[in-house]
Amino acid sequence: MAAPPSPKAILSLYGSTLRTAKSFSSYNFRNYFLRRTKENFRGIQAEKDPVKLTLAYNEAAKELKVLRRSAIVNQLYGGWRLAVEEQNDVRGRRET
């Protein structure tokens, strides 16, 4: 049986997943994956059983690989910005 991942390894995976989620150009995808990442890692953090912790960590690592590929495709075909994003830009211009 493999040793469970260290807290440092889990934190590193969490940071990498958050960075990848933030790299989506689409507002809806970006917010969805940020929310999902936080929920998944709260579950991993609460897990006490070493076997389940290892399985959850391995699953999160697989999901990170898929998320990275998806982020690249989303950046290539990002589409139009939403009104929500445009409002943030307009506010920033008025204040300066």
Backbone as ProteinMPNN parsed JSONL, in Angstrom:
{"seq_chain_A": "MAAPPSPKAILSLYGSTLRTAKSFSSYNFRNYFLRRTKENFRGIQAEKDPVKLTLAYNEAAKELKVLRRSAIVNQLYGGWRLAVEEQNDVRGRRET", "coords_chain_A": {"N_chain_A": [[0.834, -1.183, 0.0], [0.55, 2.196, -0.845], [1.943, 5.134, 0.594], [-0.04, 7.708, 2.129], [-0.702, 10.89, 0.545], [1.324, 13.739, 1.315], [0.549, 16.617, 3.386], [1.696, 18.873, 2.209], [1.947, 18.099, -0.482], [-0.735, 17.849, -1.172], [-1.576, 20.498, -0.849], [-0.034, 21.701, -2.807], [-1.088, 20.52, -5.127], [-3.664, 21.541, -4.957], [-3.158, 24.31, -5.268], [-2.129, 24.309, -7.892], [-4.361, 23.408, -9.292], [-6.187, 25.471, -8.775], [-4.868, 27.631, -10.057], [-4.946, 26.728, -12.699], [-7.71, 26.633, -13.101], [-8.285, 29.348, -12.945], [-7.22, 30.197, -15.307], [-8.989, 29.918, -17.391], [-10.614, 31.45, -20.094], [-13.292, 31.922, -20.372], [-15.868, 33.251, -18.499], [-17.984, 31.86, -17.159], [-17.106, 29.131, -17.158], [-14.684, 29.475, -15.791], [-15.495, 30.395, -13.199], [-17.102, 28.229, -12.429], [-15.248, 26.065, -12.317], [-13.472, 27.022, -10.383], [-15.134, 27.098, -8.111], [-15.837, 24.387, -7.956], [-13.326, 23.197, -7.549], [-12.617, 24.206, -5.019], [-14.619, 23.032, -3.449], [-14.085, 20.274, -3.843], [-11.523, 20.019, -2.701], [-12.018, 20.72, -0.089], [-13.369, 18.477, 0.736], [-11.315, 16.595, 0.463], [-9.56, 17.563, 2.37], [-10.985, 17.096, 4.704], [-10.966, 14.382, 4.871], [-10.112, 11.458, 6.633], [-9.355, 8.783, 6.467], [-6.597, 7.014, 5.298], [-6.489, 5.482, 2.913], [-8.741, 6.278, 1.412], [-8.057, 8.944, 1.204], [-5.758, 8.838, -0.379], [-6.885, 7.799, -2.748], [-8.658, 9.901, -3.401], [-6.843, 11.97, -3.798], [-5.359, 11.01, -6.0], [-7.4, 10.953, -7.912], [-7.989, 13.687, -8.067], [-5.586, 14.58, -9.151], [-5.701, 13.414, -11.693], [-7.926, 14.776, -12.678], [-6.869, 17.339, -12.78], [-5.109, 17.172, -14.943], [-6.925, 16.847, -17.07], [-8.313, 19.235, -16.788], [-6.332, 21.111, -17.397], [-5.903, 20.616, -20.146], [-8.452, 21.279, -21.069], [-8.569, 23.985, -20.411], [-6.714, 25.078, -22.153], [-7.94, 24.648, -24.645], [-10.224, 26.199, -24.222], [-9.08, 28.727, -24.063], [-8.244, 29.031, -26.653], [-10.654, 29.083, -28.079], [-12.302, 31.088, -26.886], [-14.442, 32.969, -27.126], [-16.979, 35.571, -26.847], [-16.877, 38.259, -24.443], [-18.713, 38.414, -21.39], [-21.479, 40.409, -20.168], [-21.171, 40.809, -17.478], [-18.432, 40.733, -17.093], [-17.661, 42.915, -18.621], [-18.707, 45.061, -17.175], [-17.046, 45.184, -14.968], [-14.685, 46.112, -16.133], [-15.473, 48.681, -17.01], [-16.048, 50.021, -14.633], [-13.484, 50.09, -13.55], [-12.221, 51.838, -15.327], [-13.55, 54.248, -14.908], [-12.807, 54.952, -12.35], [-10.149, 55.565, -12.535]], "CA_chain_A": [[0.0, 0.0, 0.0], [1.311, 3.429, -0.942], [1.729, 6.089, 1.689], [-0.952, 8.793, 1.74], [0.019, 12.108, 0.146], [1.628, 14.669, 2.404], [-0.228, 17.862, 3.314], [2.355, 19.771, 1.252], [1.588, 17.639, -1.83], [-2.148, 18.191, -1.378], [-1.635, 21.945, -1.016], [0.55, 21.992, -4.116], [-2.087, 20.126, -6.122], [-4.747, 22.525, -4.827], [-2.701, 25.548, -5.9], [-2.04, 24.097, -9.345], [-5.721, 23.307, -9.817], [-6.755, 26.822, -8.745], [-4.237, 28.423, -11.122], [-5.475, 26.258, -13.974], [-9.109, 27.066, -13.182], [-8.282, 30.795, -13.189], [-6.715, 30.477, -16.652], [-10.066, 29.838, -18.374], [-11.018, 32.776, -20.573], [-14.74, 32.005, -20.236], [-16.286, 33.613, -17.143], [-18.786, 30.791, -16.563], [-16.246, 27.984, -16.901], [-13.714, 29.851, -14.762], [-16.143, 30.395, -11.887], [-17.536, 26.864, -12.119], [-14.119, 25.236, -11.918], [-12.968, 27.524, -9.104], [-16.051, 26.633, -7.072], [-15.721, 22.926, -7.873], [-12.025, 22.897, -6.961], [-12.676, 24.478, -3.578], [-15.471, 22.002, -2.829], [-13.374, 18.985, -3.864], [-10.404, 20.0, -1.769], [-12.568, 20.702, 1.268], [-13.624, 17.065, 0.999], [-10.025, 15.931, 0.651], [-9.02, 18.046, 3.64], [-11.745, 16.493, 5.798], [-10.818, 12.917, 4.836], [-9.204, 10.919, 7.655], [-8.91, 7.451, 6.064], [-5.474, 7.163, 4.362], [-6.776, 4.863, 1.613], [-9.651, 7.186, 0.706], [-7.299, 10.165, 0.927], [-4.909, 8.541, -1.535], [-7.751, 7.701, -3.923], [-9.151, 11.244, -3.729], [-5.698, 12.729, -4.32], [-5.082, 10.514, -7.353], [-8.496, 11.41, -8.772], [-7.806, 15.125, -8.271], [-4.452, 14.733, -10.064], [-6.213, 13.098, -13.032], [-8.801, 15.88, -13.075], [-6.02, 18.484, -13.119], [-4.624, 16.978, -16.317], [-8.049, 17.132, -17.963], [-8.604, 20.663, -16.652], [-5.305, 21.845, -18.149], [-6.211, 20.499, -21.577], [-9.685, 22.028, -21.32], [-8.26, 25.413, -20.325], [-6.032, 25.457, -23.399], [-8.965, 24.709, -25.689], [-11.074, 27.338, -23.918], [-8.346, 29.944, -24.409], [-8.225, 29.13, -28.113], [-11.993, 29.376, -28.567], [-12.92, 31.726, -25.731], [-15.715, 33.623, -27.413], [-17.209, 36.945, -26.414], [-16.928, 38.534, -23.007], [-20.062, 38.604, -20.883], [-21.771, 41.73, -19.617], [-20.631, 40.835, -16.114], [-17.018, 41.06, -17.205], [-17.545, 44.267, -19.161], [-19.0, 46.015, -16.114], [-15.855, 45.329, -14.139], [-13.747, 46.949, -16.862], [-15.982, 50.039, -17.056], [-15.832, 50.584, -13.301], [-12.055, 50.354, -13.397], [-11.856, 53.01, -16.124], [-14.12, 55.454, -14.303], [-12.097, 55.291, -11.12], [-8.795, 56.049, -12.801]], "C_chain_A": [[0.878, 1.245, 0.0], [0.964, 4.35, 0.229], [0.774, 7.187, 1.225], [-0.151, 10.047, 1.382], [0.219, 13.038, 1.342], [0.731, 15.91, 2.283], [0.364, 18.862, 2.319], [2.001, 19.398, -0.191], [0.138, 17.991, -2.15], [-2.293, 19.687, -1.626], [-1.078, 22.367, -2.37], [-0.432, 21.66, -5.244], [-3.254, 21.107, -6.131], [-4.366, 23.832, -5.514], [-2.63, 25.434, -7.418], [-3.432, 24.05, -9.977], [-6.397, 24.679, -9.824], [-6.174, 27.691, -9.856], [-4.785, 28.026, -12.488], [-6.919, 26.703, -14.155], [-9.19, 28.562, -13.493], [-7.843, 31.142, -14.611], [-7.789, 30.36, -17.734], [-10.455, 31.246, -18.804], [-12.526, 32.985, -20.423], [-15.125, 32.208, -18.769], [-17.024, 32.46, -16.465], [-17.952, 29.555, -16.233], [-15.286, 28.277, -15.755], [-14.335, 29.786, -13.368], [-16.612, 29.007, -11.479], [-16.367, 26.032, -11.606], [-13.455, 25.727, -10.64], [-13.824, 27.004, -7.948], [-15.91, 25.12, -6.859], [-14.4, 22.505, -7.219], [-12.049, 23.102, -5.453], [-13.508, 23.428, -2.854], [-14.75, 20.657, -2.756], [-12.267, 18.937, -2.821], [-10.852, 20.16, -0.325], [-12.858, 19.258, 1.684], [-12.341, 16.293, 1.244], [-9.431, 16.316, 2.009], [-9.706, 17.366, 4.83], [-11.547, 14.984, 5.893], [-9.763, 12.453, 5.843], [-8.621, 9.556, 7.261], [-7.789, 7.575, 5.027], [-5.746, 6.573, 2.975], [-7.689, 5.774, 0.793], [-8.954, 8.495, 0.343], [-6.416, 9.985, -0.302], [-5.735, 8.464, -2.812], [-8.254, 9.074, -4.359], [-8.038, 12.096, -4.328], [-5.387, 12.309, -5.759], [-6.155, 10.958, -8.336], [-8.359, 12.911, -9.07], [-6.642, 15.394, -9.222], [-4.865, 14.431, -11.503], [-7.089, 14.235, -13.553], [-8.002, 17.119, -13.448], [-5.5, 18.367, -14.541], [-5.719, 17.312, -17.338], [-8.359, 18.626, -17.961], [-7.597, 21.503, -17.428], [-5.573, 21.799, -19.653], [-7.448, 21.323, -21.933], [-9.438, 23.526, -21.297], [-7.581, 25.899, -21.599], [-7.043, 25.599, -24.531], [-9.864, 25.926, -25.469], [-10.385, 28.653, -24.252], [-8.299, 30.139, -25.921], [-9.573, 29.591, -28.675], [-12.82, 30.051, -27.48], [-14.262, 32.368, -25.986], [-15.778, 35.034, -26.866], [-17.179, 37.065, -24.908], [-18.375, 38.772, -22.607], [-20.232, 40.006, -20.327], [-21.208, 41.876, -18.208], [-19.164, 41.245, -16.144], [-16.826, 42.482, -17.705], [-17.784, 45.317, -18.081], [-17.789, 46.224, -15.222], [-14.834, 46.232, -14.814], [-14.181, 48.409, -16.846], [-15.778, 50.718, -15.707], [-14.379, 50.95, -13.091], [-11.625, 51.587, -14.16], [-12.375, 54.287, -15.507], [-13.343, 55.897, -13.077], [-10.721, 55.872, -11.381], [-8.782, 57.409, -13.413]], "O_chain_A": [[1.84, 1.331, 0.763], [-0.145, 4.336, 0.762], [0.781, 7.556, 0.051], [0.962, 10.233, 1.874], [-0.61, 13.105, 2.249], [0.22, 16.211, 1.204], [-0.368, 19.606, 1.667], [1.781, 20.277, -1.025], [-0.176, 18.386, -3.273], [-3.043, 20.103, -2.51], [-1.597, 23.287, -3.002], [-0.584, 22.429, -6.193], [-3.769, 21.459, -7.192], [-5.165, 24.398, -6.26], [-3.024, 26.351, -8.138], [-3.648, 24.587, -11.063], [-7.104, 25.015, -10.774], [-6.913, 28.412, -10.526], [-5.055, 28.882, -13.33], [-7.309, 27.107, -15.25], [-10.077, 28.99, -14.232], [-8.07, 32.261, -15.072], [-7.518, 30.676, -18.893], [-10.608, 32.134, -17.966], [-12.981, 34.127, -20.354], [-14.743, 31.418, -17.906], [-16.723, 32.12, -15.321], [-18.079, 28.994, -15.145], [-15.091, 27.451, -14.864], [-13.762, 29.185, -12.459], [-16.528, 28.645, -10.305], [-16.482, 25.367, -10.576], [-12.923, 24.918, -9.88], [-13.303, 26.531, -6.938], [-15.869, 24.642, -5.725], [-14.368, 21.563, -6.427], [-11.555, 22.263, -4.699], [-13.142, 22.984, -1.766], [-14.796, 19.98, -1.729], [-12.095, 17.929, -2.136], [-10.122, 19.766, 0.585], [-12.625, 18.868, 2.828], [-12.282, 15.437, 2.126], [-8.866, 15.473, 2.706], [-9.066, 17.096, 5.846], [-11.921, 14.373, 6.894], [-8.659, 12.995, 5.893], [-7.514, 9.214, 7.678], [-8.0, 8.181, 3.976], [-5.279, 7.113, 1.972], [-7.434, 6.011, -0.388], [-9.23, 9.083, -0.703], [-6.335, 10.867, -1.156], [-5.335, 9.0, -3.845], [-8.274, 9.379, -5.551], [-8.274, 12.859, -5.265], [-5.178, 13.155, -6.628], [-5.844, 11.304, -9.476], [-8.589, 13.345, -10.198], [-6.699, 16.334, -10.015], [-4.428, 15.114, -12.43], [-7.006, 14.609, -14.723], [-8.405, 17.872, -14.335], [-5.455, 19.359, -15.268], [-5.463, 17.977, -18.341], [-8.633, 19.211, -19.009], [-7.968, 22.499, -18.05], [-5.482, 22.815, -20.342], [-7.486, 21.982, -22.972], [-10.034, 24.263, -22.082], [-7.847, 27.006, -22.067], [-6.998, 26.569, -25.288], [-10.225, 26.61, -26.427], [-11.043, 29.6, -24.681], [-8.312, 31.268, -26.41], [-9.629, 30.38, -29.618], [-13.935, 29.614, -27.194], [-15.142, 32.31, -25.127], [-14.766, 35.614, -26.474], [-17.424, 36.098, -24.187], [-19.169, 39.276, -23.401], [-19.255, 40.702, -20.05], [-20.812, 42.97, -17.807], [-18.715, 42.023, -15.302], [-15.917, 43.179, -17.254], [-17.126, 46.357, -18.076], [-17.541, 47.341, -14.768], [-14.184, 47.036, -14.146], [-13.34, 49.293, -16.684], [-15.374, 51.88, -15.656], [-14.072, 51.996, -12.52], [-10.75, 52.32, -13.697], [-11.704, 55.317, -15.574], [-13.238, 57.093, -12.801], [-10.181, 56.594, -10.543], [-7.712, 57.949, -13.694]]}, "name": "protein", "num_of_chains": 1, "seq": "MAAPPSPKAILSLYGSTLRTAKSFSSYNFRNYFLRRTKENFRGIQAEKDPVKLTLAYNEAAKELKVLRRSAIVNQLYGGWRLAVEEQNDVRGRRET"}
